[in-house]
Amino acid sequence: KVIPYSQSTEAPEPNEVAIAHYNWGMESAKDGNFDQAIMELHLAIQNEPGWVMPLFTLGVVYGNQGELDKAIQVWERATQLDADFAKAHYNLAVAYLHKEEKTRSITSLRRAIQIDKEAISSAKADPAFDSIRDTSEFQEILTH
């Protein structure tokens, strides 16, 4: 199956070594072997620093392990490489909220929705946003 270099389809394919490490990282994560997954994803990033998918996935692994600072760091890097990576912006919004950084969360969520309107329905249903659901900032994002 084709792995997109980023969400922009015109980007070239990453190299085979990076793809292999990425796939091993994904398999390790699915198997619950998170240390192995982290190592493989780092190797994928090392072999193809401009490829955003291993960064995004690494952030997911870190986030699921409660390593929010590390997750935020790699998702921020992912959004620097691909400013239109809506899922990375969305995950940043959730992570910032967990760290009680409401303003940064709102900013990231706003960006995710600007890129992908589907993020609105996700945000409406996501329990992660329960703590800010009734705020004017959150309501304003959903209506624009």
The first five atom37 places (N, CA, C, CB, O) and aatype in JSON, in Angstrom:
{
  "aatype": [11, 19, 9, 14, 18, 15, 5, 15, 16, 6, 0, 14, 6, 14, 2, 6, 19, 0, 9, 0, 8, 18, 2, 17, 7, 12, 6, 15, 0, 11, 3, 7, 2, 13, 3, 5, 0, 9, 12, 6, 10, 8, 10, 0, 9, 5, 2, 6, 14, 7, 17, 19, 12, 14, 10, 13, 16, 10, 7, 19, 19, 18, 7, 2, 5, 7, 6, 10, 3, 11, 0, 9, 5, 19, 17, 6, 1, 0, 16, 5, 10, 3, 0, 3, 13, 0, 11, 0, 8, 18, 2, 10, 0, 19, 0, 18, 10, 8, 11, 6, 6, 11, 16, 1, 15, 9, 16, 15, 10, 1, 1, 0, 9, 5, 9, 3, 11, 6, 0, 9, 15, 15, 0, 11, 0, 3, 14, 0, 13, 3, 15, 9, 1, 3, 16, 15, 6, 13, 5, 6, 9, 10, 16, 8],
  "atom_mask": [
    [1, 1, 1, 1, 1],
    [1, 1, 1, 1, 1],
    [1, 1, 1, 1, 1],
    [1, 1, 1, 1, 1],
    [1, 1, 1, 1, 1],
    [1, 1, 1, 1, 1],
    [1, 1, 1, 1, 1],
    [1, 1, 1, 1, 1],
    [1, 1, 1, 1, 1],
    [1, 1, 1, 1, 1],
    [1, 1, 1, 1, 1],
    [1, 1, 1, 1, 1],
    [1, 1, 1, 1, 1],
    [1, 1, 1, 1, 1],
    [1, 1, 1, 1, 1],
    [1, 1, 1, 1, 1],
    [1, 1, 1, 1, 1],
    [1, 1, 1, 1, 1],
    [1, 1, 1, 1, 1],
    [1, 1, 1, 1, 1],
    [1, 1, 1, 1, 1],
    [1, 1, 1, 1, 1],
    [1, 1, 1, 1, 1],
    [1, 1, 1, 1, 1],
    [1, 1, 1, 0, 1],
    [1, 1, 1, 1, 1],
    [1, 1, 1, 1, 1],
    [1, 1, 1, 1, 1],
    [1, 1, 1, 1, 1],
    [1, 1, 1, 1, 1],
    [1, 1, 1, 1, 1],
    [1, 1, 1, 0, 1],
    [1, 1, 1, 1, 1],
    [1, 1, 1, 1, 1],
    [1, 1, 1, 1, 1],
    [1, 1, 1, 1, 1],
    [1, 1, 1, 1, 1],
    [1, 1, 1, 1, 1],
    [1, 1, 1, 1, 1],
    [1, 1, 1, 1, 1],
    [1, 1, 1, 1, 1],
    [1, 1, 1, 1, 1],
    [1, 1, 1, 1, 1],
    [1, 1, 1, 1, 1],
    [1, 1, 1, 1, 1],
    [1, 1, 1, 1, 1],
    [1, 1, 1, 1, 1],
    [1, 1, 1, 1, 1],
    [1, 1, 1, 1, 1],
    [1, 1, 1, 0, 1],
    [1, 1, 1, 1, 1],
    [1, 1, 1, 1, 1],
    [1, 1, 1, 1, 1],
    [1, 1, 1, 1, 1],
    [1, 1, 1, 1, 1],
    [1, 1, 1, 1, 1],
    [1, 1, 1, 1, 1],
    [1, 1, 1, 1, 1],
    [1, 1, 1, 0, 1],
    [1, 1, 1, 1, 1],
    [1, 1, 1, 1, 1],
    [1, 1, 1, 1, 1],
    [1, 1, 1, 0, 1],
    [1, 1, 1, 1, 1],
    [1, 1, 1, 1, 1],
    [1, 1, 1, 0, 1],
    [1, 1, 1, 1, 1],
    [1, 1, 1, 1, 1],
    [1, 1, 1, 1, 1],
    [1, 1, 1, 1, 1],
    [1, 1, 1, 1, 1],
    [1, 1, 1, 1, 1],
    [1, 1, 1, 1, 1],
    [1, 1, 1, 1, 1],
    [1, 1, 1, 1, 1],
    [1, 1, 1, 1, 1],
    [1, 1, 1, 1, 1],
    [1, 1, 1, 1, 1],
    [1, 1, 1, 1, 1],
    [1, 1, 1, 1, 1],
    [1, 1, 1, 1, 1],
    [1, 1, 1, 1, 1],
    [1, 1, 1, 1, 1],
    [1, 1, 1, 1, 1],
    [1, 1, 1, 1, 1],
    [1, 1, 1, 1, 1],
    [1, 1, 1, 1, 1],
    [1, 1, 1, 1, 1],
    [1, 1, 1, 1, 1],
    [1, 1, 1, 1, 1],
    [1, 1, 1, 1, 1],
    [1, 1, 1, 1, 1],
    [1, 1, 1, 1, 1],
    [1, 1, 1, 1, 1],
    [1, 1, 1, 1, 1],
    [1, 1, 1, 1, 1],
    [1, 1, 1, 1, 1],
    [1, 1, 1, 1, 1],
    [1, 1, 1, 1, 1],
    [1, 1, 1, 1, 1],
    [1, 1, 1, 1, 1],
    [1, 1, 1, 1, 1],
    [1, 1, 1, 1, 1],
    [1, 1, 1, 1, 1],
    [1, 1, 1, 1, 1],
    [1, 1, 1, 1, 1],
    [1, 1, 1, 1, 1],
    [1, 1, 1, 1, 1],
    [1, 1, 1, 1, 1],
    [1, 1, 1, 1, 1],
    [1, 1, 1, 1, 1],
    [1, 1, 1, 1, 1],
    [1, 1, 1, 1, 1],
    [1, 1, 1, 1, 1],
    [1, 1, 1, 1, 1],
    [1, 1, 1, 1, 1],
    [1, 1, 1, 1, 1],
    [1, 1, 1, 1, 1],
    [1, 1, 1, 1, 1],
    [1, 1, 1, 1, 1],
    [1, 1, 1, 1, 1],
    [1, 1, 1, 1, 1],
    [1, 1, 1, 1, 1],
    [1, 1, 1, 1, 1],
    [1, 1, 1, 1, 1],
    [1, 1, 1, 1, 1],
    [1, 1, 1, 1, 1],
    [1, 1, 1, 1, 1],
    [1, 1, 1, 1, 1],
    [1, 1, 1, 1, 1],
    [1, 1, 1, 1, 1],
    [1, 1, 1, 1, 1],
    [1, 1, 1, 1, 1],
    [1, 1, 1, 1, 1],
    [1, 1, 1, 1, 1],
    [1, 1, 1, 1, 1],
    [1, 1, 1, 1, 1],
    [1, 1, 1, 1, 1],
    [1, 1, 1, 1, 1],
    [1, 1, 1, 1, 1],
    [1, 1, 1, 1, 1],
    [1, 1, 1, 1, 1],
    [1, 1, 1, 1, 1],
    [1, 1, 1, 1, 1]
  ],
  "atom_positions": [
    [[0.85, -1.19, 0.0], [0.0, 0.0, 0.0], [0.88, 1.23, 0.0], [-0.96, 0.01, 1.22], [1.93, 1.26, 0.64]],
    [[0.44, 2.22, -0.71], [1.23, 3.44, -0.88], [1.17, 4.28, 0.38], [0.73, 4.25, -2.09], [0.1, 4.52, 0.94]],
    [[2.31, 4.73, 0.83], [2.39, 5.61, 2.0], [2.64, 7.02, 1.49], [3.53, 5.15, 3.0], [3.66, 7.28, 0.85]],
    [[1.72, 7.93, 1.77], [1.95, 9.29, 1.27], [3.13, 9.95, 1.97], [0.69, 10.14, 1.47], [3.34, 9.79, 3.17]],
    [[3.89, 10.69, 1.18], [5.03, 11.42, 1.72], [4.53, 12.44, 2.72], [5.85, 12.11, 0.59], [5.16, 12.7, 3.75]],
    [[3.41, 13.01, 2.42], [2.72, 13.92, 3.33], [1.28, 13.94, 2.87], [3.36, 15.38, 3.34], [0.88, 13.11, 2.06]],
    [[0.49, 14.87, 3.38], [-0.87, 14.95, 2.89], [-0.93, 15.59, 1.51], [-1.74, 15.74, 3.87], [-1.96, 15.52, 0.84]],
    [[0.16, 16.21, 1.06], [0.17, 16.76, -0.3], [0.59, 15.66, -1.26], [1.13, 18.0, -0.4], [1.68, 15.1, -1.13]],
    [[-0.25, 15.36, -2.2], [-0.04, 14.21, -3.07], [1.08, 14.4, -4.08], [-1.3, 13.89, -3.8], [1.61, 13.41, -4.59]],
    [[1.46, 15.63, -4.37], [2.5, 15.84, -5.38], [3.92, 15.65, -4.83], [2.37, 17.24, -5.95], [4.89, 15.73, -5.58]],
    [[4.04, 15.41, -3.54], [5.36, 15.21, -2.94], [5.95, 13.86, -3.39], [5.27, 15.27, -1.39], [5.21, 12.9, -3.6]],
    [[7.28, 13.79, -3.52], [7.91, 12.53, -3.95], [7.83, 11.47, -2.85], [9.38, 12.78, -4.33], [7.58, 11.77, -1.68]],
    [[8.05, 10.23, -3.25], [8.03, 9.12, -2.29], [9.29, 9.13, -1.43], [7.89, 7.77, -3.03], [10.36, 9.51, -1.91]],
    [[9.19, 8.71, -0.18], [10.38, 8.58, 0.66], [11.22, 7.38, 0.21], [9.99, 8.43, 2.16], [10.75, 6.54, -0.56]],
    [[12.46, 7.32, 0.7], [13.33, 6.21, 0.29], [12.9, 4.89, 0.93], [14.78, 6.52, 0.67], [12.17, 4.86, 1.93]],
    [[13.36, 3.8, 0.33], [12.94, 2.46, 0.76], [13.32, 2.13, 2.19], [13.54, 1.42, -0.16], [12.56, 1.47, 2.9]],
    [[14.49, 2.58, 2.63], [14.94, 2.3, 4.0], [14.0, 2.97, 4.99], [16.41, 2.79, 4.21], [13.59, 2.37, 5.99]],
    [[13.65, 4.23, 4.72], [12.74, 4.95, 5.6], [11.37, 4.27, 5.62], [12.6, 6.42, 5.14], [10.76, 4.14, 6.69]],
    [[10.88, 3.84, 4.46], [9.59, 3.17, 4.39], [9.62, 1.87, 5.2], [9.21, 2.87, 2.91], [8.66, 1.56, 5.92]],
    [[10.71, 1.12, 5.1], [10.83, -0.14, 5.85], [10.78, 0.13, 7.35], [12.14, -0.87, 5.48], [10.06, -0.56, 8.08]],
    [[11.55, 1.11, 7.82], [11.54, 1.44, 9.25], [10.16, 1.93, 9.7], [12.6, 2.51, 9.57], [9.7, 1.58, 10.79]],
    [[9.51, 2.74, 8.85], [8.17, 3.22, 9.17], [7.21, 2.05, 9.33], [7.67, 4.18, 8.08], [6.45, 1.98, 10.3]],
    [[7.24, 1.13, 8.37], [6.34, -0.03, 8.42], [6.62, -0.89, 9.65], [6.47, -0.87, 7.15], [5.69, -1.37, 10.29]],
    [[7.89, -1.09, 9.97], [8.24, -1.86, 11.18], [7.75, -1.14, 12.43], [9.78, -2.09, 11.26], [7.28, -1.76, 13.38]],
    [[7.88, 0.18, 12.41], [7.4, 0.98, 13.54], [5.89, 0.86, 13.71], [0.0, 0.0, 0.0], [5.4, 0.73, 14.83]],
    [[5.18, 0.9, 12.6], [3.71, 0.75, 12.65], [3.33, -0.63, 13.19], [3.09, 0.96, 11.24], [2.45, -0.74, 14.03]],
    [[4.01, -1.67, 12.7], [3.72, -3.04, 13.16], [4.02, -3.18, 14.66], [4.55, -4.07, 12.35], [3.24, -3.77, 15.4]],
    [[5.15, -2.63, 15.08], [5.52, -2.7, 16.49], [4.49, -1.99, 17.36], [6.92, -2.09, 16.72], [4.12, -2.49, 18.42]],
    [[4.03, -0.84, 16.91], [3.02, -0.08, 17.67], [1.72, -0.89, 17.77], [2.74, 1.3, 17.0], [1.11, -0.96, 18.83]],
    [[1.31, -1.5, 16.65], [0.08, -2.31, 16.65], [0.21, -3.49, 17.6], [-0.24, -2.8, 15.24], [-0.77, -3.91, 18.22]],
    [[1.44, -4.04, 17.69], [1.69, -5.19, 18.57], [1.87, -4.78, 20.03], [2.92, -5.94, 18.1], [2.02, -5.64, 20.9]],
    [[1.87, -3.47, 20.3], [2.04, -2.99, 21.67], [3.49, -2.89, 22.1], [0.0, 0.0, 0.0], [3.78, -2.65, 23.27]],
    [[4.41, -3.06, 21.16], [5.84, -2.95, 21.46], [6.28, -1.51, 21.18], [6.7, -3.98, 20.6], [6.87, -1.21, 20.14]],
    [[5.97, -0.62, 22.13], [6.14, 0.81, 21.89], [7.6, 1.26, 21.85], [5.42, 1.58, 22.94], [7.95, 2.17, 21.1]],
    [[8.46, 0.63, 22.65], [9.88, 1.0, 22.6], [10.46, 0.71, 21.22], [10.68, 0.25, 23.69], [11.21, 1.51, 20.67]],
    [[10.11, -0.45, 20.67], [10.56, -0.83, 19.33], [9.96, 0.13, 18.3], [10.17, -2.31, 19.0], [10.64, 0.56, 17.37]],
    [[8.7, 0.45, 18.46], [8.03, 1.37, 17.52], [8.74, 2.72, 17.51], [6.54, 1.54, 17.9], [9.0, 3.28, 16.45]],
    [[9.04, 3.23, 18.68], [9.72, 4.53, 18.79], [11.08, 4.48, 18.1], [9.89, 4.94, 20.28], [11.45, 5.41, 17.38]],
    [[11.82, 3.41, 18.33], [13.14, 3.27, 17.7], [13.01, 3.24, 16.18], [13.85, 2.0, 18.21], [13.74, 3.94, 15.48]],
    [[12.08, 2.43, 15.66], [11.91, 2.32, 14.21], [11.46, 3.64, 13.59], [10.9, 1.23, 13.88], [11.94, 4.02, 12.52]],
    [[10.55, 4.33, 14.25], [10.07, 5.61, 13.72], [11.18, 6.65, 13.72], [8.88, 6.12, 14.53], [11.28, 7.46, 12.79]],
    [[12.03, 6.63, 14.75], [13.19, 7.54, 14.76], [14.13, 7.22, 13.6], [13.96, 7.43, 16.11], [14.67, 8.13, 12.97]],
    [[14.32, 5.93, 13.31], [15.18, 5.54, 12.19], [14.56, 5.97, 10.86], [15.42, 4.01, 12.19], [15.28, 6.38, 9.95]],
    [[13.24, 5.88, 10.74], [12.57, 6.35, 9.52], [12.8, 7.86, 9.35], [11.06, 6.03, 9.57], [13.08, 8.32, 8.24]],
    [[12.67, 8.6, 10.44], [12.87, 10.05, 10.4], [14.32, 10.38, 10.06], [12.48, 10.69, 11.76], [14.59, 11.3, 9.28]],
    [[15.24, 9.63, 10.64], [16.67, 9.83, 10.37], [16.97, 9.61, 8.88], [17.52, 8.88, 11.23], [17.75, 10.35, 8.29]],
    [[16.35, 8.59, 8.29], [16.6, 8.26, 6.89], [15.87, 9.17, 5.91], [16.2, 6.85, 6.63], [16.27, 9.3, 4.75]],
    [[14.8, 9.81, 6.37], [14.02, 10.69, 5.51], [13.45, 11.83, 6.34], [12.88, 9.91, 4.79], [12.26, 11.84, 6.65]],
    [[14.32, 12.81, 6.71], [13.91, 13.88, 7.64], [12.73, 14.72, 7.15], [15.07, 14.78, 7.91], [12.05, 15.34, 7.96]],
    [[12.47, 14.74, 5.86], [11.38, 15.55, 5.34], [10.05, 14.82, 5.25], [0.0, 0.0, 0.0], [9.06, 15.39, 4.8]],
    [[10.03, 13.56, 5.68], [8.8, 12.76, 5.59], [8.0, 12.94, 6.87], [9.12, 11.25, 5.34], [8.48, 12.63, 7.95]],
    [[6.79, 13.43, 6.74], [5.99, 13.83, 7.89], [5.28, 12.66, 8.6], [4.97, 14.85, 7.46], [5.02, 12.74, 9.8]],
    [[4.98, 11.59, 7.88], [4.19, 10.5, 8.48], [4.86, 9.83, 9.68], [3.9, 9.46, 7.44], [4.19, 9.58, 10.68]],
    [[6.17, 9.53, 9.63], [6.78, 8.95, 10.84], [6.73, 9.89, 12.04], [8.23, 8.57, 10.55], [6.57, 9.44, 13.17]],
    [[6.85, 11.19, 11.8], [6.74, 12.17, 12.88], [5.35, 12.13, 13.49], [7.06, 13.59, 12.38], [5.19, 12.09, 14.71]],
    [[4.34, 12.14, 12.62], [2.96, 12.11, 13.1], [2.72, 10.85, 13.93], [1.97, 12.18, 11.92], [2.16, 10.92, 15.03]],
    [[3.13, 9.71, 13.4], [2.92, 8.43, 14.08], [3.69, 8.37, 15.39], [3.33, 7.27, 13.17], [3.18, 7.85, 16.39]],
    [[4.91, 8.89, 15.4], [5.7, 8.94, 16.63], [4.96, 9.75, 17.69], [7.1, 9.54, 16.35], [4.95, 9.39, 18.86]],
    [[4.35, 10.86, 17.27], [3.56, 11.66, 18.19], [2.39, 10.88, 18.78], [0.0, 0.0, 0.0], [2.08, 11.01, 19.96]],
    [[1.76, 10.07, 17.95], [0.64, 9.24, 18.41], [1.13, 8.24, 19.46], [-0.03, 8.49, 17.23], [0.49, 8.06, 20.5]],
    [[2.26, 7.6, 19.19], [2.81, 6.63, 20.15], [3.14, 7.34, 21.47], [4.08, 5.93, 19.57], [2.78, 6.86, 22.54]],
    [[3.84, 8.47, 21.37], [4.16, 9.23, 22.58], [2.89, 9.66, 23.33], [5.01, 10.48, 22.22], [2.8, 9.53, 24.55]],
    [[1.91, 10.15, 22.58], [0.67, 10.61, 23.19], [-0.05, 9.47, 23.92], [0.0, 0.0, 0.0], [-0.55, 9.66, 25.03]],
    [[-0.08, 8.3, 23.3], [-0.74, 7.15, 23.92], [0.0, 6.67, 25.16], [-0.86, 6.02, 22.92], [-0.58, 6.0, 26.01]],
    [[1.27, 7.01, 25.26], [2.05, 6.64, 26.44], [2.04, 7.74, 27.5], [3.49, 6.32, 26.04], [2.67, 7.61, 28.55]],
    [[1.32, 8.83, 27.22], [1.25, 9.92, 28.18], [2.44, 10.86, 28.14], [0.0, 0.0, 0.0], [2.6, 11.71, 29.02]],
    [[3.28, 10.72, 27.11], [4.46, 11.58, 26.93], [4.05, 12.8, 26.11], [5.64, 10.8, 26.24], [4.47, 12.96, 24.96]],
    [[3.22, 13.67, 26.71], [2.65, 14.78, 25.95], [3.68, 15.76, 25.42], [1.67, 15.51, 26.79], [3.54, 16.26, 24.3]],
    [[4.71, 16.06, 26.19], [5.72, 17.01, 25.72], [6.42, 16.5, 24.47], [6.75, 17.29, 26.82], [6.65, 17.25, 23.53]],
    [[6.75, 15.2, 24.47], [7.4, 14.61, 23.3], [6.44, 14.57, 22.12], [7.91, 13.19, 23.61], [6.83, 14.83, 20.98]],
    [[5.18, 14.23, 22.38], [4.17, 14.19, 21.31], [4.02, 15.58, 20.69], [2.81, 13.7, 21.86], [4.01, 15.71, 19.46]],
    [[3.9, 16.59, 21.53], [3.75, 17.96, 21.03], [4.96, 18.35, 20.19], [3.56, 18.95, 22.21], [4.81, 18.96, 19.13]],
    [[6.13, 18.0, 20.66], [7.35, 18.36, 19.93], [7.35, 17.78, 18.51], [8.59, 17.87, 20.7], [7.66, 18.5, 17.55]],
    [[7.01, 16.5, 18.37], [7.05, 15.91, 17.03], [5.87, 16.36, 16.17], [7.07, 14.38, 17.13], [6.01, 16.5, 14.95]],
    [[4.69, 16.6, 16.78], [3.57, 17.11, 15.98], [3.84, 18.53, 15.52], [2.27, 17.06, 16.79], [3.46, 18.9, 14.41]],
    [[4.49, 19.34, 16.35], [4.87, 20.7, 15.92], [5.82, 20.61, 14.72], [5.54, 21.48, 17.1], [5.69, 21.37, 13.76]],
    [[6.77, 19.69, 14.8], [7.71, 19.49, 13.68], [6.94, 19.04, 12.44], [8.8, 18.44, 14.06], [7.23, 19.5, 11.33]],
    [[5.98, 18.15, 12.61], [5.18, 17.67, 11.47], [4.44, 18.84, 10.81], [4.17, 16.59, 11.94], [4.35, 18.91, 9.58]],
    [[3.9, 19.76, 11.62], [3.17, 20.89, 11.04], [4.12, 21.9, 10.41], [2.32, 21.57, 12.11], [3.7, 22.68, 9.54]],
    [[5.38, 21.91, 10.83], [6.37, 22.76, 10.15], [6.69, 22.19, 8.78], [7.66, 22.87, 11.0], [6.86, 22.95, 7.82]],
    [[6.78, 20.86, 8.68], [7.07, 20.22, 7.39], [5.88, 20.28, 6.45], [7.48, 18.77, 7.61], [6.04, 20.46, 5.24]],
    [[4.69, 20.13, 6.99], [3.46, 20.16, 6.19], [2.43, 20.99, 6.95], [2.93, 18.7, 5.91], [1.71, 20.48, 7.81]],
    [[2.38, 22.28, 6.62], [1.52, 23.22, 7.34], [0.04, 22.86, 7.21], [1.75, 24.63, 6.83], [-0.79, 23.33, 7.99]],
    [[-0.3, 22.03, 6.21], [-1.69, 21.66, 5.97], [-2.03, 20.26, 6.47], [-1.99, 21.76, 4.5], [-2.98, 19.64, 5.99]],
    [[-1.26, 19.76, 7.43], [-1.5, 18.43, 7.98], [-2.54, 18.56, 9.09], [-0.17, 17.77, 8.52], [-2.19, 18.73, 10.26]],
    [[-3.8, 18.48, 8.72], [-4.91, 18.75, 9.64], [-4.88, 17.85, 10.87], [-6.22, 18.57, 8.92], [-5.13, 18.32, 11.98]],
    [[-4.58, 16.56, 10.69], [-4.61, 15.64, 11.83], [-3.54, 15.99, 12.86], [-4.41, 14.19, 11.34], [-3.76, 15.82, 14.06]],
    [[-2.4, 16.47, 12.41], [-1.35, 16.89, 13.35], [-1.82, 18.11, 14.14], [-0.03, 17.2, 12.6], [-1.61, 18.19, 15.36]],
    [[-2.44, 19.07, 13.46], [-2.97, 20.25, 14.16], [-4.05, 19.84, 15.16], [-3.55, 21.28, 13.14], [-4.1, 20.36, 16.27]],
    [[-4.9, 18.92, 14.76], [-5.98, 18.45, 15.63], [-5.39, 17.78, 16.88], [-6.92, 17.46, 14.87], [-5.81, 18.05, 18.0]],
    [[-4.42, 16.89, 16.67], [-3.8, 16.2, 17.8], [-3.09, 17.18, 18.72], [-2.81, 15.14, 17.31], [-3.08, 17.0, 19.94]],
    [[-2.49, 18.22, 18.15], [-1.88, 19.26, 18.97], [-2.94, 19.94, 19.84], [-1.15, 20.31, 18.08], [-2.7, 20.23, 21.01]],
    [[-4.1, 20.2, 19.26], [-5.19, 20.84, 20.03], [-5.55, 20.0, 21.24], [-6.44, 21.06, 19.14], [-5.73, 20.52, 22.34]],
    [[-5.66, 18.69, 21.04], [-6.0, 17.79, 22.15], [-4.88, 17.77, 23.18], [-6.28, 16.36, 21.63], [-5.13, 17.87, 24.38]],
    [[-3.64, 17.63, 22.71], [-2.49, 17.56, 23.62], [-2.34, 18.84, 24.44], [-1.19, 17.29, 22.83], [-2.1, 18.78, 25.65]],
    [[-2.48, 19.99, 23.78], [-2.38, 21.25, 24.51], [-3.47, 21.37, 25.56], [-2.46, 22.44, 23.54], [-3.24, 21.9, 26.65]],
    [[-4.65, 20.88, 25.25], [-5.74, 20.94, 26.21], [-5.43, 20.08, 27.43], [-7.05, 20.5, 25.56], [-5.72, 20.46, 28.56]],
    [[-4.84, 18.9, 27.19], [-4.44, 18.03, 28.31], [-3.41, 18.72, 29.2], [-3.86, 16.7, 27.77], [-3.33, 18.45, 30.4]],
    [[-2.62, 19.6, 28.61], [-1.62, 20.35, 29.39], [-2.21, 21.67, 29.9], [-0.37, 20.62, 28.53], [-1.49, 22.5, 30.45]],
    [[-3.5, 21.84, 29.72], [-4.22, 23.03, 30.17], [-3.69, 24.31, 29.53], [-4.13, 23.14, 31.67], [-3.64, 25.37, 30.16]],
    [[-3.31, 24.19, 28.25], [-2.89, 25.35, 27.47], [-4.01, 25.65, 26.49], [-1.51, 25.1, 26.71], [-3.92, 25.37, 25.29]],
    [[-5.08, 26.24, 27.03], [-6.32, 26.43, 26.27], [-6.12, 27.28, 25.01], [-7.37, 27.08, 27.16], [-6.65, 26.95, 23.95]],
    [[-5.37, 28.36, 25.12], [-5.19, 29.25, 23.98], [-4.49, 28.54, 22.83], [-4.38, 30.49, 24.39], [-4.91, 28.65, 21.67]],
    [[-3.43, 27.79, 23.15], [-2.72, 27.05, 22.1], [-3.61, 25.95, 21.52], [-1.43, 26.43, 22.66], [-3.55, 25.66, 20.32]],
    [[-4.43, 25.35, 22.37], [-5.35, 24.32, 21.91], [-6.34, 24.9, 20.9], [-6.1, 23.7, 23.1], [-6.55, 24.32, 19.84]],
    [[-6.94, 26.01, 21.24], [-7.91, 26.67, 20.36], [-7.26, 27.05, 19.03], [-8.51, 27.93, 21.05], [-7.84, 26.86, 17.97]],
    [[-6.04, 27.58, 19.09], [-5.32, 27.97, 17.88], [-5.09, 26.77, 16.97], [-3.97, 28.62, 18.25], [-5.3, 26.85, 15.76]],
    [[-4.66, 25.65, 17.56], [-4.4, 24.44, 16.77], [-5.69, 23.87, 16.19], [-3.7, 23.38, 17.64], [-5.73, 23.45, 15.04]],
    [[-6.74, 23.87, 16.99], [-8.03, 23.35, 16.51], [-8.56, 24.24, 15.38], [-9.06, 23.28, 17.66], [-9.08, 23.73, 14.38]],
    [[-8.42, 25.53, 15.53], [-8.88, 26.47, 14.49], [-8.14, 26.16, 13.18], [-8.63, 27.95, 14.92], [-8.75, 26.14, 12.11]],
    [[-6.84, 25.93, 13.27], [-6.04, 25.62, 12.07], [-6.48, 24.29, 11.45], [-4.53, 25.57, 12.44], [-6.59, 24.19, 10.23]],
    [[-6.72, 23.28, 12.28], [-7.16, 21.98, 11.76], [-8.46, 22.13, 10.99], [-7.34, 20.97, 12.92], [-8.62, 21.53, 9.92]],
    [[-9.39, 22.92, 11.52], [-10.69, 23.11, 10.88], [-10.57, 23.94, 9.6], [-11.66, 23.8, 11.86], [-11.29, 23.7, 8.63]],
    [[-9.65, 24.91, 9.59], [-9.42, 25.69, 8.37], [-8.99, 24.77, 7.23], [-8.36, 26.79, 8.61], [-9.39, 24.95, 6.08]],
    [[-8.17, 23.78, 7.55], [-7.63, 22.87, 6.55], [-8.66, 21.8, 6.17], [-6.36, 22.2, 7.07], [-8.81, 21.47, 4.99]],
    [[-9.35, 21.28, 7.16], [-10.26, 20.16, 6.93], [-11.53, 20.36, 7.74], [-9.58, 18.82, 7.31], [-11.53, 20.23, 8.96]],
    [[-12.61, 20.68, 7.05], [-13.89, 20.96, 7.72], [-14.42, 19.75, 8.49], [-14.93, 21.4, 6.69], [-15.25, 19.91, 9.39]],
    [[-13.96, 18.53, 8.16], [-14.37, 17.33, 8.88], [-13.96, 17.4, 10.36], [-13.75, 16.07, 8.22], [-14.56, 16.76, 11.21]],
    [[-12.94, 18.19, 10.64], [-12.46, 18.33, 12.02], [-13.54, 18.91, 12.93], [-11.21, 19.21, 12.06], [-13.51, 18.71, 14.14]],
    [[-14.49, 19.63, 12.35], [-15.58, 20.2, 13.15], [-16.4, 19.09, 13.8], [-16.49, 21.1, 12.28], [-16.65, 19.12, 15.0]],
    [[-16.82, 18.1, 13.0], [-17.64, 17.03, 13.57], [-16.83, 16.2, 14.56], [-18.19, 16.12, 12.45], [-17.38, 15.73, 15.56]],
    [[-15.55, 16.01, 14.3], [-14.7, 15.31, 15.26], [-14.63, 16.06, 16.58], [-13.28, 15.11, 14.7], [-14.79, 15.48, 17.66]],
    [[-14.4, 17.37, 16.5], [-14.29, 18.2, 17.7], [-15.59, 18.23, 18.49], [-13.87, 19.62, 17.33], [-15.58, 18.23, 19.72]],
    [[-16.72, 18.25, 17.78], [-18.02, 18.27, 18.46], [-18.24, 17.01, 19.29], [-19.16, 18.42, 17.43], [-18.84, 17.07, 20.36]],
    [[-17.74, 15.88, 18.81], [-17.98, 14.6, 19.48], [-16.84, 14.18, 20.41], [-18.19, 13.53, 18.45], [-17.03, 13.31, 21.26]],
    [[-15.68, 14.78, 20.26], [-14.49, 14.35, 21.0], [-14.57, 14.74, 22.48], [-13.22, 14.95, 20.37], [-14.66, 15.92, 22.8]],
    [[-14.56, 13.73, 23.38], [-14.61, 14.05, 24.81], [-13.41, 14.85, 25.29], [-14.72, 12.77, 25.61], [-13.46, 15.47, 26.36]],
    [[-12.33, 14.85, 24.52], [-11.14, 15.62, 24.9], [-11.47, 17.1, 25.04], [-10.02, 15.42, 23.87], [-10.81, 17.82, 25.8]],
    [[-12.48, 17.56, 24.31], [-12.82, 18.99, 24.34], [-13.95, 19.32, 25.32], [-13.22, 19.44, 22.96], [-14.43, 20.45, 25.34]],
    [[-14.36, 18.36, 26.13], [-15.45, 18.6, 27.08], [-15.19, 19.81, 27.98], [-15.67, 17.37, 27.94], [-16.11, 20.56, 28.3]],
    [[-13.95, 19.98, 28.39], [-13.64, 21.06, 29.35], [-13.77, 22.46, 28.75], [-12.24, 20.88, 29.88], [-13.91, 23.43, 29.48]],
    [[-13.74, 22.55, 27.41], [-13.87, 23.88, 26.79], [-15.1, 23.96, 25.87], [-12.61, 24.23, 25.98], [-15.33, 24.98, 25.22]],
    [[-15.87, 22.9, 25.82], [-17.0, 22.82, 24.89], [-17.95, 24.02, 25.01], [-17.78, 21.53, 25.12], [-18.48, 24.49, 24.01]],
    [[-18.18, 24.51, 26.23], [-19.14, 25.59, 26.45], [-18.52, 26.99, 26.37], [-19.79, 25.42, 27.78], [-19.22, 27.98, 26.6]],
    [[-17.24, 27.08, 26.06], [-16.61, 28.41, 25.98], [-16.97, 29.09, 24.66], [-15.08, 28.29, 26.12], [-17.27, 28.44, 23.66]],
    [[-16.94, 30.41, 24.7], [-17.27, 31.17, 23.49], [-16.24, 30.91, 22.38], [-17.33, 32.68, 23.8], [-16.61, 30.87, 21.21]],
    [[-14.97, 30.74, 22.75], [-13.93, 30.48, 21.74], [-14.2, 29.19, 20.98], [-12.54, 30.42, 22.4], [-14.1, 29.14, 19.76]],
    [[-14.55, 28.15, 21.73], [-14.82, 26.86, 21.1], [-16.06, 26.94, 20.2], [-15.01, 25.76, 22.17], [-16.04, 26.47, 19.07]],
    [[-17.12, 27.53, 20.72], [-18.34, 27.67, 19.94], [-18.12, 28.49, 18.66], [-19.43, 28.32, 20.81], [-18.68, 28.2, 17.61]],
    [[-17.29, 29.53, 18.79], [-17.01, 30.39, 17.63], [-16.28, 29.61, 16.54], [-16.17, 31.61, 18.06], [-16.57, 29.79, 15.36]],
    [[-15.34, 28.75, 16.92], [-14.61, 27.94, 15.93], [-15.58, 27.04, 15.16], [-13.52, 27.08, 16.63], [-15.49, 26.9, 13.94]],
    [[-16.51, 26.45, 15.89], [-17.43, 25.49, 15.27], [-18.42, 26.14, 14.31], [-18.18, 24.75, 16.33], [-18.96, 25.47, 13.43]],
    [[-18.66, 27.43, 14.47], [-19.65, 28.09, 13.63], [-19.05, 28.87, 12.48], [-20.48, 29.02, 14.47], [-19.78, 29.41, 11.66]],
    [[-17.73, 28.94, 12.39], [-17.11, 29.71, 11.29], [-16.5, 28.84, 10.25], [-16.06, 30.63, 11.8], [-15.95, 29.34, 9.27]]
  ]
}
